[in-house]
Amino acid sequence: MAYFGGASTSQQPTTTDVELTNPPSDSISALSFSPQADYLAVASWDNEVRIYAIGPNGQSEGKAMYKHEGPVLDVCWSADGAKIFSGGADKAARMFDLNTQTSSQVASHDAPVKCVRWINAQGGILITGSWDKTLKYWDTRSPNPIAVVQLPERCYTMDVAHPLLVVGTAERHILAINLNNPSTIYKSIVSPLKWQTRSVGCFPTGDGYAVGSVEGRIAIQYIEEKDSTKNFSFKCHRKDAPNPKDGTNIFSVNNVIFHQGYGTFCTAGADGMINFWDKDSKTRLKCWYSFNRLRCIANYPIKTLALDQAPGPISCIAFNRSGTILAYAVSYDWSKGHTGNVPGHVNKVMLHPLKVGSIPKIR
């Protein structure tokens, strides 16, 4: 564990995006806000997890930092906000205790740990998904998992809205698990999207999920067969090429998250765009790209718009506990392998204020 950074100097009220002070030195893989306070955990390929305190006007201060022995791929919080969990390429999940300022290994796999999620059940359980094709449940006081679920392929993405757990794996498998029976896969499908799954986000109501792929598409999927008529998919995060003969440039949907208060969802793309969507009315509510350049489209039918690109991909996003701040990372997303990680690539975390009423609620 180590302390780092200082508070940002900006103290004035702002309606523009604010840059996080002292960001990680390498690509940013995951962001997660505490459910109890405006503390932001940032996971990075520099092997570190950093924790920041976020002030009311976007000012930030580094509070703590701890390390893995390889790139950190995901991060989440305990329900009481006292502990942070992270998974990494070192095949381990670690826990950082904010009270004692110490970290310890609490889970292990035979391959990198791609996803971590905490559920507030039975005193608290950590769920880890790995490239070793397993999903494991952990009581962090024990060195052995409570249960292990065999996956058909490597875990690429995971999300929870209790009692629903959704896992996306390689080869486009999508698995739904009812956490009331956590050792059994409740439903397994092949993604309705034709290319590799990149991200999933559970509906706050726990009856379905959105899945994003590398092909610039989103699919809305309900769990129960009786709701299957409401399933649909649409194109997004695309841009017409300068020469019409070259067709359309297609970008990965790197992150899908739902706003807990409004029920709308947000997508982050490798095109540097962030979009808000209403799945029920099938409309795009708002879109912008980074560094304070905002475009609002109210009640716009879901379709592709040609807007300017940001300086880099949006690798991940997260809402704070009240849904009044959206944090987003402008960072290399490794979509072009190691050759795309060129020196000087933009690597920032930005904080975007969300005013009450700026995003319509689902009625």
BELRA-V929113 format. One record per helix or strand. SS is the DSSP state (a for helix, b for strand). FROM is the first residue (numbers start at 0). TO is the last residue. If there is no record, write none. Layout:
BEGIN
ss->SS from->FROM to->TO
ss->SS from->FROM to->TO
END
This chain:
BEGIN
ss->b from->1 to->1
ss->b from->17 to->18
ss->b from->27 to->32
ss->b from->38 to->43
ss->b from->47 to->53
ss->b from->59 to->66
ss->b from->71 to->76
ss->b from->82 to->87
ss->b from->91 to->96
ss->b from->101 to->107
ss->b from->112 to->118
ss->b from->124 to->129
ss->b from->133 to->137
ss->b from->146 to->149
ss->b from->154 to->160
ss->b from->163 to->168
ss->a from->169 to->171
ss->b from->172 to->177
ss->a from->178 to->180
ss->b from->186 to->189
ss->b from->196 to->201
ss->b from->207 to->212
ss->b from->216 to->221
ss->a from->224 to->229
ss->b from->231 to->234
ss->b from->237 to->239
ss->a from->243 to->245
ss->b from->247 to->249
ss->b from->252 to->257
ss->b from->264 to->268
ss->b from->272 to->277
ss->b from->282 to->288
ss->b from->292 to->294
ss->b from->299 to->300
ss->b from->313 to->318
ss->b from->324 to->329
ss->a from->337 to->339
ss->b from->347 to->352
END
